[in-house]
Amino acid sequence: MDENTIICRCSDVTLKQIRELIAEGYVTYDEIKRITRSGMGPCQGKTCGQMIMREIAVATGQNLKDIKFQTTRPPVVGVKLGLIAEEGRKHEE
Ligand code: FES
């Protein structure tokens, strides 16, 4: 695969960047995520996560299933004040 291939489309991270970070000693998904923001885009790593984990596995000689994926957190969703007030009224009754 060409090293200029974009691995993380959401954050515009190339294979070359991932490989350089691994060579510098960043060998966990979370470390690479924090530096490049890969996995933090709209797809939350669904597109790039497996490819980054595979690169880590290949470079470090680990089994892919032993590479820990990021902790996925759901996006924050706003709550309408009316719903909160309604719940409050239920507790007053
Ligand atoms: S492609 Fe990497 S976060 Fe979406």
Backbone and ligand atoms as CSV (ligand in chain L), in Angstrom:
chain,resi,resn,atom,element,x,y,z
A,1,MET,N,N,0.846,-1.187,0.000
A,1,MET,CA,C,0.000,0.000,0.000
A,1,MET,C,C,0.889,1.248,0.000
A,2,ASP,N,N,0.561,2.224,-0.804
A,2,ASP,CA,C,1.293,3.490,-0.880
A,2,ASP,C,C,1.246,4.199,0.470
A,3,GLU,N,N,2.378,4.694,0.931
A,3,GLU,CA,C,2.424,5.340,2.241
A,3,GLU,C,C,1.656,6.654,2.301
A,4,ASN,N,N,1.309,7.201,1.141
A,4,ASN,CA,C,0.513,8.435,1.141
A,4,ASN,C,C,-0.985,8.151,1.199
A,5,THR,N,N,-1.325,6.879,1.303
A,5,THR,CA,C,-2.729,6.495,1.413
A,5,THR,C,C,-3.316,7.073,2.698
A,6,ILE,N,N,-4.475,7.678,2.559
A,6,ILE,CA,C,-5.158,8.228,3.732
A,6,ILE,C,C,-5.796,7.064,4.494
A,7,ILE,N,N,-5.376,6.883,5.723
A,7,ILE,CA,C,-5.940,5.829,6.574
A,7,ILE,C,C,-7.173,6.358,7.314
A,8,CYS,N,N,-7.050,7.540,7.854
A,8,CYS,CA,C,-8.182,8.145,8.564
A,8,CYS,C,C,-8.704,9.301,7.721
A,9,ARG,N,N,-9.827,9.049,7.080
A,9,ARG,CA,C,-10.411,10.081,6.212
A,9,ARG,C,C,-10.984,11.237,7.015
A,10,CYS,N,N,-11.455,10.967,8.187
A,10,CYS,CA,C,-12.053,12.021,9.013
A,10,CYS,C,C,-11.003,13.035,9.466
A,11,SER,N,N,-9.815,12.556,9.792
A,11,SER,CA,C,-8.783,13.440,10.322
A,11,SER,C,C,-7.599,13.590,9.380
A,12,ASP,N,N,-7.714,13.051,8.156
A,12,ASP,CA,C,-6.691,13.230,7.138
A,12,ASP,C,C,-5.322,12.718,7.599
A,13,VAL,N,N,-5.270,11.498,8.065
A,13,VAL,CA,C,-4.030,10.900,8.557
A,13,VAL,C,C,-3.582,9.828,7.561
A,14,THR,N,N,-2.301,9.891,7.184
A,14,THR,CA,C,-1.783,8.951,6.185
A,14,THR,C,C,-1.147,7.725,6.837
A,15,LEU,N,N,-0.963,6.707,6.026
A,15,LEU,CA,C,-0.271,5.503,6.474
A,15,LEU,C,C,1.146,5.848,6.926
A,16,LYS,N,N,1.791,6.755,6.207
A,16,LYS,CA,C,3.158,7.160,6.555
A,16,LYS,C,C,3.206,7.748,7.968
A,17,GLN,N,N,2.250,8.592,8.304
A,17,GLN,CA,C,2.214,9.188,9.646
A,17,GLN,C,C,2.045,8.114,10.721
A,18,ILE,N,N,1.165,7.165,10.445
A,18,ILE,CA,C,0.932,6.081,11.406
A,18,ILE,C,C,2.213,5.278,11.592
A,19,ARG,N,N,2.859,4.922,10.501
A,19,ARG,CA,C,4.090,4.126,10.594
A,19,ARG,C,C,5.215,4.885,11.294
A,20,GLU,N,N,5.312,6.183,11.057
A,20,GLU,CA,C,6.345,6.976,11.731
A,20,GLU,C,C,6.111,7.020,13.236
A,21,LEU,N,N,4.857,7.174,13.636
A,21,LEU,CA,C,4.543,7.211,15.065
A,21,LEU,C,C,4.870,5.874,15.729
A,22,ILE,N,N,4.523,4.791,15.052
A,22,ILE,CA,C,4.829,3.468,15.606
A,22,ILE,C,C,6.347,3.309,15.744
A,23,ALA,N,N,7.091,3.761,14.728
A,23,ALA,CA,C,8.561,3.674,14.772
A,23,ALA,C,C,9.146,4.515,15.905
A,24,GLU,N,N,8.436,5.590,16.269
A,24,GLU,CA,C,8.895,6.440,17.381
A,24,GLU,C,C,8.536,5.846,18.746
A,25,GLY,N,N,7.759,4.774,18.735
A,25,GLY,CA,C,7.436,4.111,20.008
A,25,GLY,C,C,6.001,4.253,20.469
A,26,TYR,N,N,5.175,4.880,19.665
A,26,TYR,CA,C,3.755,4.995,20.014
A,26,TYR,C,C,3.054,3.752,19.476
A,27,VAL,N,N,2.890,2.761,20.336
A,27,VAL,CA,C,2.414,1.465,19.858
A,27,VAL,C,C,1.051,1.060,20.417
A,28,THR,N,N,0.299,2.033,20.911
A,28,THR,CA,C,-1.082,1.709,21.287
A,28,THR,C,C,-2.010,2.582,20.450
A,29,TYR,N,N,-3.209,2.061,20.280
A,29,TYR,CA,C,-4.194,2.800,19.492
A,29,TYR,C,C,-4.467,4.165,20.124
A,30,ASP,N,N,-4.615,4.182,21.449
A,30,ASP,CA,C,-4.934,5.441,22.131
A,30,ASP,C,C,-3.829,6.488,21.962
A,31,GLU,N,N,-2.571,6.068,21.986
A,31,GLU,CA,C,-1.470,7.019,21.791
A,31,GLU,C,C,-1.554,7.653,20.396
A,32,ILE,N,N,-1.755,6.803,19.402
A,32,ILE,CA,C,-1.843,7.306,18.027
A,32,ILE,C,C,-3.071,8.184,17.870
A,33,LYS,N,N,-4.136,7.802,18.510
A,33,LYS,CA,C,-5.378,8.586,18.460
A,33,LYS,C,C,-5.159,9.985,19.045
A,34,ARG,N,N,-4.499,10.046,20.187
A,34,ARG,CA,C,-4.296,11.346,20.839
A,34,ARG,C,C,-3.417,12.268,20.005
A,35,ILE,N,N,-2.439,11.716,19.319
A,35,ILE,CA,C,-1.519,12.538,18.534
A,35,ILE,C,C,-2.140,12.969,17.204
A,36,THR,N,N,-2.815,12.050,16.540
A,36,THR,CA,C,-3.314,12.342,15.187
A,36,THR,C,C,-4.791,12.719,15.129
A,37,ARG,N,N,-5.541,12.419,16.199
A,37,ARG,CA,C,-7.001,12.588,16.247
A,37,ARG,C,C,-7.729,11.542,15.386
A,38,SER,N,N,-6.988,10.546,14.889
A,38,SER,CA,C,-7.680,9.465,14.166
A,38,SER,C,C,-8.562,8.727,15.169
A,39,GLY,N,N,-9.722,8.367,14.733
A,39,GLY,CA,C,-10.676,7.718,15.628
A,39,GLY,C,C,-11.585,8.697,16.331
A,40,MET,N,N,-11.321,9.995,16.167
A,40,MET,CA,C,-12.135,11.013,16.831
A,40,MET,C,C,-13.072,11.718,15.859
A,41,GLY,N,N,-13.068,11.279,14.619
A,41,GLY,CA,C,-13.915,11.920,13.618
A,41,GLY,C,C,-15.347,11.437,13.690
A,42,PRO,N,N,-16.154,11.879,12.749
A,42,PRO,CA,C,-17.570,11.500,12.741
A,42,PRO,C,C,-17.816,9.998,12.752
A,43,CYS,N,N,-16.918,9.206,12.178
A,43,CYS,CA,C,-17.147,7.753,12.156
A,43,CYS,C,C,-16.649,7.083,13.422
A,44,GLN,N,N,-15.984,7.856,14.289
A,44,GLN,CA,C,-15.489,7.333,15.576
A,44,GLN,C,C,-14.576,6.109,15.403
A,45,GLY,N,N,-13.783,6.114,14.343
A,45,GLY,CA,C,-12.808,5.042,14.134
A,45,GLY,C,C,-13.344,3.796,13.459
A,46,LYS,N,N,-14.593,3.825,13.045
A,46,LYS,CA,C,-15.148,2.633,12.389
A,46,LYS,C,C,-14.445,2.371,11.065
A,47,THR,N,N,-13.961,3.423,10.415
A,47,THR,CA,C,-13.275,3.269,9.140
A,47,THR,C,C,-11.784,2.994,9.332
A,48,CYS,N,N,-11.136,3.741,10.183
A,48,CYS,CA,C,-9.682,3.669,10.302
A,48,CYS,C,C,-9.188,2.762,11.422
A,49,GLY,N,N,-10.005,2.490,12.379
A,49,GLY,CA,C,-9.566,1.763,13.571
A,49,GLY,C,C,-8.882,0.445,13.284
A,50,GLN,N,N,-9.513,-0.391,12.477
A,50,GLN,CA,C,-8.936,-1.702,12.182
A,50,GLN,C,C,-7.619,-1.584,11.420
A,51,MET,N,N,-7.518,-0.609,10.538
A,51,MET,CA,C,-6.276,-0.452,9.764
A,51,MET,C,C,-5.130,-0.008,10.675
A,52,ILE,N,N,-5.424,0.896,11.598
A,52,ILE,CA,C,-4.378,1.349,12.527
A,52,ILE,C,C,-3.959,0.198,13.437
A,53,MET,N,N,-4.933,-0.546,13.920
A,53,MET,CA,C,-4.615,-1.686,14.786
A,53,MET,C,C,-3.790,-2.724,14.030
A,54,ARG,N,N,-4.097,-2.929,12.759
A,54,ARG,CA,C,-3.328,-3.882,11.961
A,54,ARG,C,C,-1.883,-3.412,11.800
A,55,GLU,N,N,-1.690,-2.115,11.562
A,55,GLU,CA,C,-0.329,-1.575,11.438
A,55,GLU,C,C,0.454,-1.770,12.727
A,56,ILE,N,N,-0.202,-1.533,13.859
A,56,ILE,CA,C,0.468,-1.742,15.154
A,56,ILE,C,C,0.844,-3.214,15.306
A,57,ALA,N,N,-0.092,-4.107,14.977
A,57,ALA,CA,C,0.161,-5.543,15.116
A,57,ALA,C,C,1.332,-5.989,14.248
A,58,VAL,N,N,1.339,-5.541,13.007
A,58,VAL,CA,C,2.403,-5.941,12.081
A,58,VAL,C,C,3.756,-5.398,12.554
A,59,ALA,N,N,3.785,-4.145,12.959
A,59,ALA,CA,C,5.048,-3.515,13.350
A,59,ALA,C,C,5.606,-4.054,14.659
A,60,THR,N,N,4.720,-4.481,15.550
A,60,THR,CA,C,5.192,-4.938,16.865
A,60,THR,C,C,5.206,-6.460,16.992
A,61,GLY,N,N,4.736,-7.152,15.975
A,61,GLY,CA,C,4.732,-8.610,16.015
A,61,GLY,C,C,3.651,-9.189,16.914
A,62,GLN,N,N,2.670,-8.362,17.263
A,62,GLN,CA,C,1.570,-8.845,18.107
A,62,GLN,C,C,0.443,-9.399,17.239
A,63,ASN,N,N,-0.395,-10.167,17.890
A,63,ASN,CA,C,-1.583,-10.677,17.222
A,63,ASN,C,C,-2.611,-9.547,17.210
A,64,LEU,N,N,-3.311,-9.397,16.099
A,64,LEU,CA,C,-4.289,-8.316,15.973
A,64,LEU,C,C,-5.339,-8.351,17.073
A,65,LYS,N,N,-5.732,-9.542,17.480
A,65,LYS,CA,C,-6.777,-9.640,18.509
A,65,LYS,C,C,-6.272,-9.169,19.882
A,66,ASP,N,N,-4.962,-9.031,20.052
A,66,ASP,CA,C,-4.408,-8.568,21.320
A,66,ASP,C,C,-4.250,-7.048,21.371
A,67,ILE,N,N,-4.501,-6.371,20.257
A,67,ILE,CA,C,-4.388,-4.910,20.219
A,67,ILE,C,C,-5.697,-4.324,20.751
A,68,LYS,N,N,-5.573,-3.457,21.743
A,68,LYS,CA,C,-6.763,-2.872,22.371
A,68,LYS,C,C,-7.278,-1.701,21.539
A,69,PHE,N,N,-8.567,-1.756,21.245
A,69,PHE,CA,C,-9.207,-0.666,20.502
A,69,PHE,C,C,-9.592,0.431,21.486
A,70,GLN,N,N,-9.892,1.579,20.976
A,70,GLN,CA,C,-10.258,2.715,21.822
A,70,GLN,C,C,-11.556,2.454,22.577
A,71,THR,N,N,-11.741,3.191,23.642
A,71,THR,CA,C,-12.999,3.167,24.352
A,71,THR,C,C,-13.966,4.032,23.568
A,72,THR,N,N,-15.051,3.427,23.133
A,72,THR,CA,C,-16.014,4.176,22.340
A,72,THR,C,C,-17.020,4.848,23.260
A,73,ARG,N,N,-17.165,6.130,23.071
A,73,ARG,CA,C,-18.125,6.889,23.869
A,73,ARG,C,C,-19.179,7.475,22.940
A,74,PRO,N,N,-20.441,7.324,23.316
A,74,PRO,CA,C,-21.485,7.888,22.454
A,74,PRO,C,C,-21.405,9.413,22.457
A,75,PRO,N,N,-21.811,10.033,21.365
A,75,PRO,CA,C,-21.780,11.492,21.331
A,75,PRO,C,C,-22.782,12.074,22.326
A,76,VAL,N,N,-22.445,13.214,22.841
A,76,VAL,CA,C,-23.330,13.891,23.789
A,76,VAL,C,C,-24.532,14.418,23.016
A,77,VAL,N,N,-25.684,14.195,23.568
A,77,VAL,CA,C,-26.923,14.652,22.934
A,77,VAL,C,C,-27.619,15.612,23.883
A,78,GLY,N,N,-28.089,16.694,23.342
A,78,GLY,CA,C,-28.799,17.671,24.147
A,78,GLY,C,C,-30.125,17.123,24.654
A,79,VAL,N,N,-30.535,17.597,25.811
A,79,VAL,CA,C,-31.820,17.202,26.390
A,79,VAL,C,C,-32.677,18.458,26.489
A,80,LYS,N,N,-33.902,18.375,26.005
A,80,LYS,CA,C,-34.793,19.530,26.057
A,80,LYS,C,C,-35.190,19.813,27.498
A,81,LEU,N,N,-35.223,21.089,27.852
A,81,LEU,CA,C,-35.562,21.468,29.222
A,81,LEU,C,C,-36.957,20.981,29.606
A,82,GLY,N,N,-37.860,20.927,28.626
A,82,GLY,CA,C,-39.214,20.455,28.893
A,82,GLY,C,C,-39.219,19.021,29.441
A,83,LEU,N,N,-38.326,18.188,28.910
A,83,LEU,CA,C,-38.237,16.810,29.399
A,83,LEU,C,C,-37.745,16.763,30.838
A,84,ILE,N,N,-36.788,17.616,31.152
A,84,ILE,CA,C,-36.272,17.658,32.527
A,84,ILE,C,C,-37.369,18.151,33.464
A,85,ALA,N,N,-38.092,19.214,33.055
A,85,ALA,CA,C,-39.170,19.757,33.885
A,85,ALA,C,C,-40.267,18.719,34.081
A,86,GLU,N,N,-40.583,18.000,33.007
A,86,GLU,CA,C,-41.615,16.961,33.092
A,86,GLU,C,C,-41.232,15.884,34.110
A,87,GLU,N,N,-39.974,15.461,34.076
A,87,GLU,CA,C,-39.503,14.460,35.040
A,87,GLU,C,C,-39.583,15.000,36.458
A,88,GLY,N,N,-39.242,16.301,36.616
A,88,GLY,CA,C,-39.309,16.926,37.941
A,88,GLY,C,C,-40.740,16.924,38.475
A,89,ARG,N,N,-41.680,17.215,37.588
A,89,ARG,CA,C,-43.099,17.235,37.997
A,89,ARG,C,C,-43.569,15.846,38.433
A,90,LYS,N,N,-43.084,14.827,37.760
A,90,LYS,CA,C,-43.458,13.447,38.118
A,90,LYS,C,C,-43.014,13.118,39.540
A,91,HIS,N,N,-41.841,13.624,39.908
A,91,HIS,CA,C,-41.320,13.334,41.241
A,91,HIS,C,C,-42.023,14.152,42.326
A,92,GLU,N,N,-42.639,15.294,41.939
A,92,GLU,CA,C,-43.370,16.116,42.912
A,92,GLU,C,C,-44.717,15.497,43.253
A,93,GLU,N,N,-45.265,14.738,42.301
A,93,GLU,CA,C,-46.600,14.166,42.524
A,93,GLU,C,C,-46.609,13.075,43.580
L,1,FES,S1,S,-11.823,7.612,9.410
L,1,FES,FE1,FE,-10.776,7.882,11.240
L,1,FES,S2,S,-12.240,8.706,12.612
L,1,FES,FE2,FE,-13.293,8.411,10.766
